[in-house]
Amino acid sequence: MTGAAATGFVRSSGRLRDHPALVLNADYRPLSYFPLSLWPWQEAIKASFLDRVQIVAEYDEVARSPSRAMRIPSVVVLKDYVRPALYPAFTRFNLFLRDEFTCQYCGASGEMTFDHVTPRSRGGRTTWENVVAACPPCNLAKANKSLAEARMQLRHRPLRPTAEALRNVGRKFPPYHLHESWMDFLYWDAELDA
């Protein structure tokens, strides 16, 4: 049987495809805000059966096996606390997140690259304190010049962020989809009831 013909027999429920579970640490805070800590519903059910999580909220949809039916978890809490790292990894994504996806020279947002404040050709290192997000035009304009030579200024001095500082920046960028059962656990500019 060919691959194309075989896939005709496999049924994927469209109703169950898009039901991620928000994953909270044992202190009821998301493991990460950006990207938001989500698991596919299958992983959430598996973790529940392995007694690694507690289910806090569920979708109305039901997953069925030959012998069981279970509502799909929408929020799960880890039973064991995962200690967050004190400092995030130095990655391109984390650098752009630290700089809020804006050019540190002109403030533009959109397509980003990164720039060494002190050029590598002049002994600059690839560190949190020497690399910033930059739009392509500013990156080309600065090239391998110093800030003074390029007549450019930084909007913010580049610093190594703590993991907590990066999480706080991530809160400014909520995902496109937020299920209502997640709102009590996410604190994106939510007005609190008196």
C-alpha positions in Angstrom: 0.0 0.0 0.0 1.4 3.4 -0.9 1.9 6.2 1.6 -0.8 8.3 0.1 -3.4 5.4 0.2 -2.4 4.5 3.7 -3.0 8.0 5.1 -6.7 7.8 3.9 -7.3 5.2 6.7 -5.8 7.3 9.4 -8.3 9.5 11.1 -7.2 12.6 12.9 -9.9 14.3 14.9 -9.9 18.0 14.0 -11.7 18.7 17.2 -8.8 17.4 19.3 -5.9 18.8 17.2 -5.6 22.2 18.8 -6.0 21.8 22.5 -2.7 22.7 24.2 -2.3 22.5 27.9 -0.8 25.4 29.8 2.0 24.0 32.0 2.5 25.6 35.4 5.4 25.0 37.8 4.5 23.7 41.3 4.2 27.3 42.4 1.4 27.8 39.9 3.5 30.1 37.7 4.1 29.3 34.0 7.4 27.7 33.2 7.9 30.4 30.6 5.9 33.3 29.2 7.5 33.7 25.9 7.3 31.3 24.4 4.3 30.3 26.6 4.9 26.9 28.3 2.4 24.7 26.5 2.2 21.0 25.9 0.1 19.1 23.3 -2.9 17.6 24.9 -1.4 14.1 24.5 1.6 15.0 26.6 -0.6 16.5 29.3 -2.7 13.3 29.5 0.4 11.1 29.5 1.9 13.2 32.4 -1.3 12.9 34.3 -1.3 9.1 34.0 2.3 9.0 35.1 1.3 11.1 38.1 3.7 14.0 37.2 1.1 16.7 37.0 -2.2 17.7 38.6 -5.0 18.7 36.3 -6.3 22.2 37.3 -8.7 22.9 34.3 -10.1 21.0 31.4 -11.6 21.6 28.0 -15.1 20.5 27.1 -13.6 18.1 24.5 -13.1 14.4 25.5 -10.3 12.1 24.4 -11.4 8.5 24.1 -9.6 5.2 24.1 -11.2 1.7 23.8 -11.6 1.5 27.6 -11.6 5.2 28.8 -12.9 8.6 28.2 -11.2 11.7 29.7 -11.7 15.4 29.3 -8.7 17.1 27.8 -6.6 19.1 30.3 -6.3 22.8 29.6 -4.1 23.7 32.6 -1.7 21.3 34.4 0.6 21.9 37.4 3.8 20.0 37.8 4.0 18.0 41.1 7.7 18.6 41.4 9.0 22.2 41.4 11.4 22.9 38.6 14.0 25.5 39.8 14.3 28.1 37.0 17.8 29.0 35.9 19.2 32.2 37.4 20.4 33.4 34.0 19.0 32.6 30.6 21.1 31.0 27.8 22.7 33.5 25.4 20.7 32.7 22.3 19.6 34.9 19.4 16.0 34.6 20.5 16.7 35.6 24.1 18.8 38.5 22.9 15.9 39.7 20.7 13.5 39.2 23.6 15.8 41.2 26.0 15.8 44.0 23.4 12.0 43.7 22.9 12.4 42.9 19.2 13.5 46.5 18.5 16.6 48.0 17.0 18.8 49.3 19.8 20.0 52.1 17.5 16.8 53.5 15.8 14.0 51.8 17.7 12.5 50.1 14.6 10.8 46.8 14.9 10.4 44.0 12.3 13.2 42.1 10.7 16.1 42.0 13.2 19.7 40.9 13.1 22.3 41.5 15.8 25.3 43.8 16.0 28.5 43.8 18.1 28.7 47.2 19.8 32.5 46.8 19.8 33.2 45.1 16.5 34.7 41.7 16.6 37.4 43.0 14.2 38.4 45.3 17.1 38.4 42.7 19.8 34.7 42.8 20.7 33.3 39.6 22.1 30.0 37.8 21.6 28.5 38.4 25.0 25.3 39.9 26.5 27.2 43.1 27.2 28.4 43.6 23.7 25.7 42.3 21.4 22.4 44.1 20.6 19.4 43.7 18.3 19.7 45.8 15.2 17.7 46.4 12.1 19.5 45.6 8.8 20.0 49.2 7.8 21.5 50.2 11.1 23.7 47.1 11.1 25.0 48.0 7.7 25.5 51.7 8.6 27.5 50.8 11.7 29.5 48.1 10.1 32.8 47.6 11.9 33.0 51.1 13.3 32.8 52.2 16.9 29.6 54.0 18.0 31.4 57.4 17.9 32.8 56.7 14.4 29.3 55.7 13.1 27.7 58.6 15.0 25.2 56.3 16.5 23.9 55.9 20.1 22.4 52.9 21.9 18.9 53.3 23.2 19.8 51.0 26.2 23.1 49.8 27.5 23.3 46.0 26.8 23.3 43.9 30.0 23.1 40.3 30.9 19.5 39.8 32.0 18.3 37.5 34.8 15.8 34.8 33.9 13.1 36.7 35.9 13.8 39.9 33.9 13.5 38.0 30.6 10.2 36.4 31.8 8.9 39.9 32.6 9.7 41.1 29.1 8.0 38.0 27.7 4.8 39.0 29.5 4.6 42.0 27.1 4.1 39.6 24.2 1.1 37.5 24.8 0.5 34.7 22.3 -2.2 35.0 19.7 -4.4 32.4 21.4 -5.2 32.4 25.1 -7.8 30.0 26.4 -10.1 31.5 29.0 -9.1 28.7 31.5 -5.5 30.1 31.4 -6.3 33.7 32.4 -6.2 33.1 36.2 -2.6 31.9 35.8 -1.3 34.5 33.3 -0.8 38.1 34.4 -0.8 40.1 31.2 -2.0 43.4 32.2 -5.1 41.8 33.8 -7.2 44.1 35.9 -7.8 42.6 39.3 -11.2 42.4 40.9 -11.5 44.4 44.1 
